[in-house]
Amino acid sequence: MKENDPEFLTDYNGGRANAETGPQLRKNLFLAKATAVAQRLCNRETVYSKGSQPNEPEQHGLGYSYGQRNYVERLLPPVKSCCQMYKIHSLDCSGLMYNILKESGYDPSLSLTADKIRHVDFWEKLFDQDVELSKVAIQDLGPEEKLQEGDILYWYEKKTASWRPISA
């Protein structure tokens, strides 16, 4: 992407896609934006310098903190029963998805949870925010034997020990 479209990475919401681009290009742009945001958020080379307080250590990459979705501010875990005592820049799994969607230009809603994002109807409602993306069919494809190139894996279901892919 850096070679083919160097401005894209600094212009997530710059209007490159519009209602005339069609659902396939719109879907591809959404996936490209989401991938670029995810790569930036998961970069372990990013250094968060030591804070001014003793419980604000230097960090390489974002930490994991259950219930956390604000990685910009150095915070203690929002869950009181957690044993973490350091203020860190962090996210949990649904916080990561929340930020990927938000920074890709979509409103994932304030009630985003891991349980919600594993359901097809969450993605249908999210894509309905966009005239062209609303035309993209999203479906649960079942077990991994049915995976095809272009499918997105989004959930590991412990009950059946199988990946639950969606196709967009």
matplotlib code that plots the C-alpha trace (Angstrom):
import matplotlib.pyplot as plt

x = [0.0, 2.9, 4.2, 0.9, -0.8, 1.5, -1.0, -3.7, -2.1, -2.4, -5.8, -8.2, -11.3, -10.2, -13.1, -11.3, -14.4, -17.8, -21.2, -20.0, -17.1, -19.3, -19.5, -16.4, -14.1, -15.8, -15.3, -11.6, -11.0, -12.7, -10.5, -7.4, -8.2, -8.9, -5.7, -3.6, -5.1, -4.6, -1.0, -0.4, -2.1, -0.3, 3.1, 5.4, 8.1, 5.9, 7.4, 5.3, 7.7, 7.8, 5.3, 5.9, 4.5, 6.2, 3.3, 3.7, 6.4, 7.9, 6.1, 6.8, 3.5, 0.0, -0.6, -3.7, -6.2, -9.6, -12.4, -10.1, -10.8, -8.9, -5.3, -4.4, -4.5, -2.4, -5.0, -5.4, -7.7, -11.4, -12.2, -11.7, -11.1, -8.0, -4.6, -2.8, -1.3, 0.4, -1.1, -0.6, -1.6, -3.8, -6.8, -8.6, -9.9, -13.2, -11.3, -8.9, -11.8, -13.6, -10.6, -10.0, -13.5, -13.6, -10.3, -11.4, -14.3, -17.2, -19.2, -19.1, -21.4, -20.6, -21.9, -19.4, -18.4, -16.6, -19.9, -21.5, -18.8, -18.9, -22.4, -23.1, -25.9, -23.3, -21.4, -24.6, -25.7, -22.2, -22.1, -25.6, -24.1, -22.6, -24.8, -22.4, -21.2, -24.8, -24.9, -22.0, -23.3, -22.0, -22.5, -21.3, -19.6, -19.4, -16.4, -12.9, -13.1, -15.2, -12.7, -11.8, -9.4, -10.7, -12.7, -12.1, -11.6, -13.1, -13.9, -12.7, -15.6, -14.5, -17.5, -16.9, -13.1, -13.6, -12.9, -16.0, -15.3, -17.4, -17.2, -17.6]
y = [0.0, 2.4, 1.9, 2.1, 4.8, 6.5, 9.2, 6.6, 5.9, 9.5, 10.0, 7.3, 9.4, 11.6, 10.8, 8.4, 6.3, 7.7, 6.5, 5.9, 3.5, 0.4, -2.1, -4.2, -1.2, 0.2, -3.1, -3.3, 0.3, -0.5, -3.6, -1.7, 1.1, -1.4, -3.3, -0.1, 1.0, -2.5, -2.6, 0.8, -0.2, -3.6, -2.2, -3.3, -0.8, 2.1, 3.4, 5.1, 7.0, 6.8, 8.9, 11.3, 8.9, 5.7, 3.6, 4.9, 2.7, 3.0, 0.7, -0.9, -1.2, -1.2, -3.4, -5.6, -4.3, -6.0, -3.5, -0.8, 1.0, 4.3, 3.7, 7.4, 8.1, 6.2, 4.5, 1.8, -1.0, 0.0, -3.3, -3.0, -6.7, -6.6, -6.9, -4.5, -1.6, 0.3, 3.1, 2.0, 2.7, -0.3, -2.0, -5.3, -7.3, -5.4, -2.1, -3.0, -3.6, -0.5, 1.7, -0.1, 0.6, 4.2, 5.2, 3.6, 6.0, 3.9, 4.3, 1.0, 2.3, 2.7, -0.7, -2.7, -5.9, -9.1, -11.0, -8.4, -8.3, -12.1, -11.9, -11.3, -8.8, -6.4, -6.2, -5.8, -2.9, -1.4, -1.7, -0.3, 3.1, 3.1, 3.0, 0.9, -1.4, -2.2, -4.1, -6.4, -9.8, -11.0, -14.5, -17.0, -19.6, -22.3, -24.5, -23.8, -26.4, -24.0, -21.1, -19.4, -16.7, -13.3, -14.6, -12.8, -14.9, -13.1, -15.5, -18.7, -20.7, -22.8, -25.0, -26.5, -25.7, -24.3, -20.9, -19.0, -17.0, -14.3, -13.4, -9.9]
z = [0.0, 0.8, -2.7, -4.6, -2.6, -0.1, 0.8, 1.8, 5.2, 6.2, 4.6, 6.0, 5.6, 2.7, 0.5, -1.8, -2.0, -2.7, -3.6, -7.2, -6.4, -6.1, -3.3, -4.1, -4.2, -1.1, 0.8, -0.3, 0.9, 4.2, 4.7, 3.7, 6.2, 8.9, 8.2, 8.2, 11.6, 13.1, 12.0, 13.6, 16.8, 17.1, 16.3, 19.2, 17.9, 19.1, 22.3, 24.9, 27.1, 30.9, 32.6, 35.5, 38.2, 39.5, 38.2, 34.6, 33.0, 29.5, 27.1, 23.8, 22.0, 23.6, 26.7, 27.3, 29.8, 30.2, 29.5, 28.0, 24.8, 25.3, 24.4, 24.0, 27.8, 30.3, 32.6, 35.2, 34.2, 34.3, 35.9, 39.7, 40.3, 38.1, 39.7, 37.4, 39.3, 36.5, 34.4, 30.8, 27.2, 26.5, 24.9, 25.2, 22.2, 21.7, 22.4, 19.6, 17.2, 18.4, 17.6, 14.3, 13.2, 14.5, 13.0, 9.7, 9.5, 10.9, 14.1, 15.9, 18.7, 22.3, 23.3, 21.3, 23.0, 21.9, 22.0, 19.7, 17.0, 16.5, 15.1, 11.4, 12.3, 13.9, 10.6, 8.6, 10.8, 10.6, 6.8, 6.5, 7.5, 4.0, 0.9, -1.1, 1.7, 2.6, -0.7, 0.5, 1.5, 4.9, 6.1, 8.7, 6.6, 9.3, 9.9, 8.6, 5.8, 3.9, 4.1, 0.8, -0.1, 1.0, 4.0, 7.3, 10.4, 13.4, 16.2, 17.7, 19.2, 22.2, 22.3, 18.9, 18.7, 15.2, 13.6, 12.6, 9.5, 7.8, 4.2, 3.1]

ax = plt.figure().add_subplot(projection="3d")
ax.plot(x, y, z, "-o")
ax.set_aspect("equal")
plt.show()
